[in-house]
């Protein structure tokens, strides 16, 4: 007797939108932190060089 192979039903692909948005938010947050840290450490020198 020949049995038909049992194939699992294909499930729809999971959307990666949440993952992509999360990665973009993390990258932007890191950039903002870098700007704030740069301003914290080099702010006085930057203000003096601009003559403000």
Secondary structure, DSSP 8 states (H G I E B T S, - for coil): ----------------HHHHHHHHHHHHHHHHHHHHHHHHHHHHHHHHHHT-
